[in-house]
Structures are given as C-alpha cells and as structure tokens.
C-alpha cells in the first residue's frame, strides 16, 4: 500500500483500550468523514466491502498460477504454527496495543493464541504481496483482509481478553451486563457501530463554537458568520472560510485555545465562515452548482461588508473543491487561496480512490436520489470500517467487553454530529471521484497555501501536494505531522507537533519531503505570516458586524449549526 508513514498512535494495531495513558486526541487522525469515493459505499452500505469480489478472484488466480510461491508461504506458516503449539515459537512480537496486557505473554495459552493470530496475519499479507496485483486491486484485497483479521483478533473475545476477564471478576459480572446493554443501545439505530463519545458535556455556543461573532447573511443554503475582531486594528482584506459539506463548520472553532478561527481573529484577521444548512429531502436538487454559487454569494457579501475588492478564500476537504470551482473566472478578485486537506487530483489517491468502483457508482447515486439525500450516519459507518482497529474494535472492547462509557472529547463529539448530503451533490461528488476535476485549474493564478497531513488516510498528502502542480499561481505547501483532523485542529503549544513548509514545489512529492526541513510546533503561525503579506494594510477594527446593507441577524454560531 502506497500510504504515507504515520506515528504509532495512529497504527490500527495499536489498541488504546489496554493503554491507561491513552489520550483521545490520538484518535483525531481517524475521525474525518469520508470523501468522494466513500460516498458510493455510504449509499450502498459498507458490508459489501467485507465480501470477496473480483479483486479477490484475481489474487487467487495469480497465486494459482504460481503454486510454488503460495505453497512456500503456507508451508512456512504451518511450521510456525507447529512451533507455537509446542511452545517453541521465536516470533518477534512488535508493540501492539491490543496485546499490551502482560497476560498475553505470561499466560501460555494466551501467548499461543496471540502468536498464532499474528503469524497468520503476516502470512496473509505476504500472500497478497506475492500476488503482484495492480494497486487498485491490491488495496481492495488488503481492505478485505485487514477487516477480517481485525475482527478475528483474540483481543475481541469476551473473557479471553484478559482485561475483560479481570473487569468481569472485579465487578462480579456487572461489566458484561453493562457491555450487553451498550451493545443493544448502539445496534438499535444507525450507524450501528460502537459509540465513540460521551457527548453529554458538550454544548454548541457553550463550550464549543464560542468565538464571538454574528450571522450577517442567511440564505436557504448557508449562513455567513462574521467574527468579532479581537484587536484594535485588522487587516483590510478578509478571509472567507468554506467548511466541508459533509460536516458542520465548528471543527474550525472548537474549545477556546483549540480554535483556528479564534487564533486567526486574535492575529488581527477579519474572518467570515460559511455554515451550511443540514439539508433534507426538500433540497434534493441542490447540486455542485448550488454550492459553488453559495460560495460566490458569500464572497460578494464579505467584500460588500468590508468595502474591498478582494478576499482570501479558504476551503477544507470537500469545501476546498468548492473554493477552487468558485475561484474559476474570478481569481483576480482573490488575494489568496487556501486548501486544507483537499485533493484535486484523484489519480492513485490511496485507499479511498482504490475503493471507488464505476460499476456501482450509478446504483449508489440512484439510491440517494430515491431518498433525496445521503444520511450522514451512513458516512460515519463507512468511515469506521475504513479503520476498524481504531474506530470499531477499540470501542468494541471498551464499550462491550469492559462495559465502560466512551470518552468525552470535543472532536469525537463533532464527528458524531453528522449531517446529510443532498442527492444531487452526492451524485456530483461521486462523478468527481470517478473522473476528477475537469476544469483547468491553472486559470486560478492567485497564490495558494496548501496543507496536508502526513498520516492522512482520507486525503493522502501526496495527492494534496499535486494541487500545487494544477493551480496557476505560486504555491506554498505545508505538511503537518498530523492526520486529516489533527492537521486542522493544530493549535500552538503542542510540544509534540511539527510541520514542514516550503514555497519550492518540485513535481515529485517525495523530493519535496526530502528537501524540506521539519520545524517544531503548529503551522498556524506560518499561515498567519502568509496572510499578513497578502491581506493589505491594517485599518481600524469595525465596531459592529455587518455593513453594505447587511445587518447582524443572530449571534454566532448561528442557527443552521443546530439542525439535526
């Protein structure tokens, strides 16, 4: 699998359920909603990916044509299993959170089970590699194999898992009763995966999305929020932020100290953010044109309010695609373009692209068309099965085997606060995944600031990087050590954070990586410095929101963000 390297805290084999020091922030990289090709599975259901398909048949055919290779691997596995049974295994077990409990190595039976499981998994991986499949087929087969292997882990079995047995003894069996009740609750309604967060302690406008501001424009499609200045002077050129269409905007405005919007406002930047309406069947016909037009409306309103001719446009994930399409034909009215974890070139874009299938795309679009929308809970289910170790089986152990409640964490709460996608937009994004962005993006000649995450498995950083070759202006590419979500929620002060940034963008992403030094800390200050050179002279901060005929309607975070 041609996937960027990642640190151990993002490894699917590293199960935090057995790690008392586990920090929920380690899960950030796994929690972005799926994009583009995943929308197909969101309509058809993720379980079809857990069944053998044509790619599996190709692998079996390749191995049958090379019987000696397959027989050699299976013979080695048989010999290894025999040694394990006799207690003579010399298997070198790498750190694995699923088997962090000392009982997995001290208990002879548990040790044999663990060694047999790990040896079998390694043999399956070798067989797939020996098949010599084309990258797309290999990704599909590995996805199937990894999901099955994760499900078969002995750490998932009640009472076999030593932590589960100890908890059952300590609670006189109450942990298993609580776990059973948790299972019934979670399976009773979509998305039918283990609950990831205790959301009882979070309130929008209370301890989430708290940066002061006001809605200054409301249309059927979006609300435009203008944030109150936190400095006596502000840069004259404003920033307009386009969030993803498949999530709510407040991932960019989490708790104080963890809010990108708060950081920008405190740096003297005028900030406007679009908050999408959560659509239903009445809005089935809202397609790509509707959303691109909404971005243009937000830009026009912002320029009116600030009395300027230009603005900086920023888009995150699918919002970045909308930002680029809105920039076509009006690049002269932009002072800069920012793309956060956004893929514009879907060629060889990792596992997400590999799972795309033209044969079923039409069926997926038809299913969402019948309902009028794609349910965000279906997206959550598909995404969970992309990384089952972290997003299914970790919570299976925590919620059911141990009978515990999931953690209370702001990003997990945001991830569970799903939205719908209109049928027309779903169809348009599926087509984008299959055919790519067909417009000539070189017409966008404004400077661009592009951010990727080195451990991002939704929008792999090399695919984000290729945007520098498609746009017509000078690009600065920034690579965070984080993944899809942590690349956005990356406030200064984290001693573990680092990033690479350079305005030299050679064609080969690996060459860029090799030539660019790592810097400690968050990329947010680097972005602020980039804005300072493009957002004009400072002016006195406005005393109240609105202007140009637009008046404040309601305080931030607005009303659309509360739609369920």
C-alpha positions in Angstrom: 0.0 0.0 0.0 1.5 3.3 -1.1 0.4 5.3 2.0 2.3 7.9 3.9 4.1 6.9 7.1 2.4 7.6 10.4 3.3 7.5 14.1 2.4 4.6 16.3 -0.5 6.3 17.9 -2.3 6.1 14.6 -1.5 2.5 13.9 -4.6 0.3 13.7 -2.8 -2.4 15.6 -2.2 -0.1 18.5 -5.3 -0.6 20.5 -5.7 2.1 23.2 -8.1 0.1 25.2 -5.2 -1.5 27.0 -3.2 1.6 27.4 -4.0 3.6 30.5 -2.2 6.6 29.2 -4.2 6.7 26.1 -5.3 10.2 25.1 -8.4 10.5 22.9 -6.6 13.1 20.8 -4.6 10.2 19.4 -7.8 9.3 17.5 -8.0 12.6 15.7 -6.5 11.3 12.5 -9.2 8.6 12.2 -12.2 10.8 12.6 -12.7 12.8 9.5 -15.8 11.9 7.5 -15.2 10.1 4.2 -15.0 11.9 0.9 -15.7 11.3 -2.7 -15.3 7.6 -3.4 -16.5 6.7 0.0 -19.8 8.3 -0.9 -20.6 5.3 -3.1 -20.3 2.9 -0.1 -22.2 5.2 2.1 -25.2 4.8 -0.2 -24.8 1.0 -0.8 -23.6 0.1 2.7 -20.1 -0.8 3.9 -20.6 -4.5 4.4 -20.3 -5.3 0.7 -16.6 -4.4 1.1 -16.3 -7.3 3.6 -17.2 -9.9 1.0 -14.8 -11.3 -1.7 -15.0 -9.5 -5.0 -13.4 -9.6 -8.4 -10.1 -8.4 -6.9 -10.1 -11.4 -4.6 -10.6 -13.7 -7.6 -7.7 -12.0 -9.4 -5.5 -12.7 -6.4 -6.5 -16.3 -6.2 -5.8 -16.6 -10.0 -2.4 -15.1 -9.6 -1.5 -17.4 -6.7 -2.8 -20.4 -8.6 -0.5 -19.6 -11.5 2.5 -19.5 -9.1 1.7 -22.5 -6.9 5.3 -22.8 -5.6 5.2 -19.3 -4.1 1.9 -19.8 -2.3 2.9 -23.2 -1.1 6.1 -21.9 0.3 4.3 -19.2 2.3 1.7 -21.7 3.6 4.5 -24.2 4.5 6.3 -21.5 6.5 3.0 -20.7 8.3 2.4 -24.3 9.1 5.9 -24.7 10.5 5.5 -21.6 12.5 2.1 -22.7 13.9 3.7 -26.1 14.9 6.4 -24.3 16.8 3.8 -22.1 18.5 1.8 -25.2 19.6 4.9 -26.8 21.1 5.8 -23.6 22.9 9.0 -23.1 20.9 8.0 -20.0 18.9 10.7 -17.5 18.2 8.2 -14.9 16.9 9.3 -11.3 17.4 6.2 -9.5 18.5 6.2 -5.8 17.8 4.4 -3.4 20.1 0.7 -3.8 19.7 -1.9 -2.1 21.9 -4.3 -5.0 21.6 -1.9 -7.3 23.3 -0.3 -4.8 25.8 -1.7 -6.6 28.9 1.2 -8.7 30.4 -1.1 -11.7 30.5 -0.8 -12.1 26.7 2.9 -13.0 27.1 2.8 -14.6 30.6 -0.1 -17.0 30.1 0.9 -19.9 27.9 -2.5 -20.3 26.2 -3.0 -16.6 25.6 0.6 -16.4 24.2 -0.1 -19.2 21.8 -3.3 -17.6 20.6 -1.6 -14.3 20.1 1.4 -15.8 18.2 -0.9 -17.9 16.0 -3.0 -14.9 15.2 -0.1 -12.6 14.3 1.6 -15.3 12.3 -1.5 -15.9 10.2 -1.9 -12.2 9.6 1.7 -11.9 8.4 1.3 -14.8 6.1 -1.9 -13.3 4.6 0.0 -10.1 4.0 2.8 -11.9 2.2 0.3 -13.8 0.0 -1.3 -10.5 -1.1 2.1 -9.0 -1.8 3.2 -12.1 -3.8 0.1 -11.8 -6.0 1.5 -8.9 -7.8 -1.8 -7.2 -8.2 -2.4 -3.7 -9.8 -2.5 -1.1 -7.0 -6.3 -0.7 -7.0 -6.9 -4.5 -6.7 -4.3 -4.8 -4.1 -5.9 -2.0 -2.0 -9.3 -3.7 -2.2 -7.9 -7.1 -1.2 -5.9 -5.6 1.7 -9.0 -3.7 2.9 -11.0 -7.0 3.0 -8.1 -8.9 4.6 -7.4 -6.3 7.3 -11.1 -6.0 8.2 -11.4 -9.8 8.6 -8.2 -10.1 10.6 -9.1 -7.2 12.9 -12.5 -8.9 13.5 -10.8 -12.3 14.3 -8.3 -10.8 16.8 -8.5 -12.8 20.1 -8.5 -9.5 21.9 -12.1 -9.0 20.7 -13.4 -12.1 22.5 -15.1 -11.6 25.9 -13.3 -13.2 28.8 -10.5 -14.3 26.5 -9.3 -10.7 26.6 -7.5 -10.6 30.0 -8.7 -7.1 30.6 -12.3 -8.2 30.0 -11.9 -11.2 32.4 -10.3 -9.0 35.1 -13.1 -6.4 34.8 -15.8 -9.1 35.0 -14.2 -10.6 38.1 -13.7 -7.2 39.8 -17.4 -6.2 39.1 -18.9 -9.6 39.8 -20.1 -9.8 36.1 -21.7 -6.3 36.0 -19.2 -5.2 33.4 -20.6 -7.8 31.0 -24.1 -6.7 31.8 -23.3 -3.1 31.1 -21.5 -4.1 27.9 -24.5 -6.1 26.7 -26.8 -3.1 27.3 -24.3 -0.8 25.5 -24.3 -3.3 22.6 -28.1 -3.3 22.4 -28.2 0.5 22.5 -25.6 1.0 19.8 -27.1 -1.5 17.4 -30.7 -0.2 17.8 -30.2 2.7 15.4 -27.8 3.9 12.7 -24.8 4.0 12.3 -24.7 0.6 14.2 -21.2 0.9 15.3 -19.8 1.3 18.8 -20.5 4.7 20.2 -17.2 6.7 20.2 -18.0 9.6 22.5 -19.9 10.6 25.6 -21.4 13.9 24.3 -23.4 14.8 27.4 -20.9 17.5 28.5 -20.8 19.5 25.2 -23.0 22.4 24.1 -22.7 24.4 20.9 -22.2 28.0 21.9 -21.5 26.9 25.4 -18.1 25.1 25.4 -17.9 24.5 21.6 -18.0 27.1 18.8 -17.6 30.0 21.3 -15.7 32.6 19.3 -17.8 35.8 19.3 -19.5 36.8 16.1 -22.8 37.2 14.3 -24.7 35.8 11.3 -24.8 38.6 8.7 -26.3 36.8 5.8 -28.8 33.8 5.7 -29.9 32.1 2.5 -31.6 28.8 2.1 -28.2 27.1 1.6 -25.9 28.7 4.2 -25.4 31.3 7.0 -22.4 33.6 6.8 -20.8 34.3 10.2 -18.7 37.4 10.7 -16.4 37.1 13.7 -15.9 40.0 16.1 -12.4 41.5 16.0 -10.2 40.8 19.0 -7.7 43.6 18.1 -7.9 47.3 17.7 -6.8 47.1 14.1 -7.5 44.4 11.5 -6.1 43.6 8.1 -8.2 45.2 5.4 -8.5 42.1 3.2 -10.9 39.5 4.8 -10.7 35.7 4.9 -13.7 33.7 3.8 -13.7 30.0 5.0 -15.6 27.3 3.2 -16.1 24.2 5.5 -16.7 20.7 4.3 -20.2 20.0 3.0 -20.4 16.7 4.9 -19.6 18.1 8.3 -20.5 21.1 10.5 -18.2 24.1 10.4 -17.3 24.1 14.1 -14.4 21.7 13.7 -12.6 25.0 12.9 -14.0 26.6 16.1 -13.6 24.1 18.9 -13.0 25.0 22.5 -11.0 28.2 23.4 -7.3 27.6 22.8 -8.1 24.9 20.2 -10.0 27.1 17.7 -8.4 28.0 14.4 -10.9 30.8 13.9 -10.1 32.2 17.4 -6.4 32.1 16.5 -6.9 34.0 13.3 -9.1 36.6 14.9 -6.6 37.2 17.6 -3.9 37.7 15.0 -5.8 40.7 13.5 -7.5 38.8 10.7 -11.1 39.6 9.6 -12.7 36.2 9.4 -16.0 35.1 7.8 -17.2 31.4 7.8 -19.9 29.7 6.0 -22.2 27.4 8.0 -24.0 25.0 5.7 -27.7 24.1 6.2 -28.3 20.5 7.0 -30.4 19.6 4.0 -33.3 17.1 3.8 -35.4 15.7 1.0 -36.8 19.1 0.1 -33.3 20.1 -1.1 -32.6 17.0 -3.2 -31.8 19.1 -6.3 -29.1 21.2 -4.7 -26.0 20.1 -6.7 -22.5 21.3 -7.2 -23.7 24.4 -9.0 -25.8 25.4 -6.0 -23.0 25.1 -3.5 -20.4 26.8 -5.8 -22.9 29.6 -6.3 -23.3 29.9 -2.5 -19.5 30.4 -2.1 -19.7 33.1 -4.7 -22.5 34.8 -2.7 -20.5 34.6 0.5 -17.5 36.2 -1.2 -19.7 39.0 -2.6 -21.3 39.7 0.8 -17.9 39.7 2.5 -16.4 42.2 0.0 -19.5 44.4 0.5 -19.3 44.4 4.2 -15.5 45.1 4.3 -15.7 47.5 1.3 -12.8 45.8 -0.5 -12.3 44.4 -4.0 -10.5 41.2 -2.9 -10.7 38.5 -0.2 -8.7 35.4 0.7 -10.7 32.2 0.1 -10.0 29.1 2.2 -11.6 25.7 1.9 -11.3 22.5 3.9 -11.6 19.0 2.4 -14.7 19.0 0.1 -15.0 22.7 0.8 -11.6 23.2 -0.9 -13.0 21.7 -4.1 -15.9 24.2 -3.9 -13.5 27.0 -3.2 -11.5 26.1 -6.3 -14.5 25.9 -8.5 -15.8 29.2 -7.2 -12.4 30.8 -7.9 -12.6 29.9 -11.6 -13.2 33.1 -13.6 -12.7 35.4 -10.6 -9.2 34.7 -9.5 -8.5 38.5 -10.0 -10.9 39.1 -7.1 -8.9 36.8 -4.7 -5.9 37.9 -2.7 -5.1 34.3 -2.0 -6.4 30.7 -1.9 -6.0 28.2 0.9 -6.7 24.5 0.6 -6.8 22.4 3.8 -6.5 18.5 3.3 -8.1 18.9 -0.2 -7.5 16.5 -3.1 -7.9 17.9 -6.6 -6.2 15.1 -8.4 -7.7 11.7 -7.6 -5.2 9.6 -9.6 -3.6 7.0 -7.3 -5.1 8.8 -4.3 -4.6 5.9 -1.8 -7.2 3.5 -0.4 -10.1 5.9 -0.7 -9.6 6.2 -4.5 -8.9 2.4 -4.8 -12.3 1.6 -3.3 -14.1 3.6 -5.9 -15.9 1.5 -8.4 -17.5 2.8 -11.6 -19.8 -0.3 -11.9 -21.7 0.6 -8.7 -21.5 4.4 -8.8 -24.7 4.7 -10.8 -26.5 2.4 -8.3 -25.2 4.5 -5.4 -26.5 7.7 -6.9 -29.9 6.1 -7.6 -30.3 5.0 -4.0 -29.6 8.5 -2.6 -31.9 10.0 -5.3 -34.8 7.9 -4.1 -34.5 9.3 -0.6 -33.4 12.8 -1.6 -30.3 12.8 0.4 -27.4 10.7 1.8 -27.6 10.3 5.6 -24.5 11.4 7.5 -24.8 8.4 9.7 -24.2 6.2 6.7 -21.0 8.1 6.1 -19.9 7.6 9.7 -20.4 3.8 9.4 -18.4 3.6 6.2 -15.6 5.6 7.7 -15.4 3.4 10.8 -14.9 0.3 8.7 -12.1 2.1 6.8 -10.0 1.9 10.0 -11.7 -0.9 12.0 -8.9 -1.3 14.5 -9.3 2.2 15.8 -12.9 3.0 15.1 -14.7 -0.3 15.6 -12.8 -2.9 17.6 -11.2 -0.5 20.1 -14.6 0.8 21.1 -16.0 -2.8 20.9 -13.5 -3.7 23.7 -14.1 -0.5 25.7 -17.9 -0.4 25.4 -18.9 -4.1 25.4 -16.0 -6.2 26.8 -15.2 -3.8 29.6 -18.6 -2.3 29.9 -17.3 1.3 30.0 -18.6 4.5 28.5 -16.6 6.1 25.7 -14.5 9.2 26.4 -15.8 12.8 26.4 -13.8 14.6 23.7 -14.7 17.6 21.6 -13.5 16.2 18.2 -15.3 13.0 18.8 -18.5 14.9 19.6 -18.1 16.9 16.4 -17.6 13.7 14.4 -20.8 12.2 15.8 -22.7 15.3 15.0 -23.4 14.2 11.4 -25.1 16.0 8.5 -26.9 14.9 5.4 -25.8 15.5 1.8 -28.3 16.3 -0.9 -28.8 13.6 -3.6 -27.7 15.9 -6.4 -24.4 16.9 -4.6 -23.8 13.3 -3.7 -24.1 12.4 -7.4 -21.8 15.3 -8.4 -19.1 14.3 -5.9 -19.2 10.7 -6.9 -18.7 11.8 -10.5 -15.7 14.0 -9.3 -14.2 10.9 -7.6 -14.6 8.9 -10.8 -13.5 11.4 -13.3 -11.6 14.2 -11.4 -12.0 17.9 -11.5 -12.2 18.6 -15.2 -11.9 22.4 -15.2 -8.5 23.9 -16.0 -7.4 24.9 -12.5 -4.3 26.7 -14.0 -6.7 29.6 -14.6 -6.5 30.2 -10.8 -3.4 32.3 -10.8 -3.6 33.6 -7.2 -1.1 32.5 -4.6 -2.1 29.3 -2.8 -1.4 27.9 0.7 -1.9 24.1 0.7 -1.9 22.0 3.8 -1.7 18.2 4.1 -1.3 15.7 6.9 1.5 13.1 6.7 -0.7 10.4 8.3 -3.9 11.4 6.5 -5.6 8.3 5.0 -8.6 10.1 3.6 -6.8 12.7 1.5 -3.2 11.4 1.3 -0.6 14.2 1.4 1.0 13.3 -2.0 -2.4 13.8 -3.5 -2.9 17.1 -1.7 0.6 18.1 -2.9 -0.3 17.5 -6.5 -2.6 20.5 -6.2 0.5 22.7 -6.4 1.0 21.4 -9.9 -2.6 22.1 -11.0 -3.0 25.7 -9.9 -1.6 28.5 -11.9 -0.2 30.7 -9.1 2.7 30.3 -6.7 2.0 27.7 -4.0 3.3 27.2 -0.5 2.9 23.6 0.7 2.7 22.7 4.3 2.9 19.2 5.7 1.8 18.6 9.3 2.8 15.6 11.3 -0.8 15.0 11.9 -3.7 13.3 10.0 -6.9 14.5 8.4 -8.4 16.1 11.5 -5.4 17.0 13.6 -4.0 18.8 10.6 -6.8 21.3 11.2 -7.1 21.2 15.0 -3.4 22.0 15.5 -3.0 24.9 18.0 0.3 26.3 19.0 1.7 25.0 22.3 1.7 21.3 21.5 5.3 20.2 22.1 4.8 17.0 20.0 3.6 18.9 16.9 5.9 19.8 14.0 5.5 20.6 10.3 7.4 21.2 7.1 6.7 24.2 4.9 8.3 25.4 1.6 7.4 27.6 -1.4 9.6 25.4 -3.6 7.3 22.8 -5.1 9.1 20.3 -7.4 7.0 17.9 -9.3 7.8 14.9 -7.1 6.2 15.0 -3.6 9.0 12.7 -2.2 11.6 15.1 -3.5 9.8 18.0 -1.7 9.7 15.9 1.5 13.4 15.1 1.3 14.4 18.7 0.7 12.2 20.4 3.3 13.3 20.6 6.9 11.0 19.9 9.8 10.1 22.8 12.1 8.7 22.4 15.7 5.2 23.5 16.6 2.0 24.3 14.7 1.7 25.6 11.2 -0.9 28.2 12.3 1.6 31.0 12.9 3.2 30.2 9.5 -0.2 30.7 7.9 -0.7 33.9 9.8 2.6 35.2 8.4 1.4 34.2 4.9 -1.8 36.1 5.3 0.0 39.2 6.6 1.8 39.6 3.2 -1.5 39.3 1.2 -4.2 41.0 3.3 -3.3 44.6 2.8 -2.7 47.4 5.3 -4.3 47.4 8.7 -7.4 49.5 9.4 -9.4 50.3 12.5 -11.5 47.3 13.5 -15.2 47.6 12.8 -17.3 48.4 15.8 -20.2 46.2 14.9 -20.8 43.4 12.4 -22.4 43.9 9.0 -22.4 46.7 6.6 -23.2 47.3 2.9 -26.8 46.8 3.6 -26.3 43.7 5.7 -27.2 43.6 9.4 -26.5 41.1 12.2 -29.3 38.5 12.4 -28.3 36.3 15.4 -25.1 35.7 17.4 -22.6 33.0 16.4 -22.7 30.1 15.9 -26.0 30.9 14.2 -29.0 28.6 13.7 -28.1 26.2 10.9 -25.4 24.5 13.0 -28.2 23.3 15.4 -30.1 21.5 12.6 -30.2 17.7 13.2 
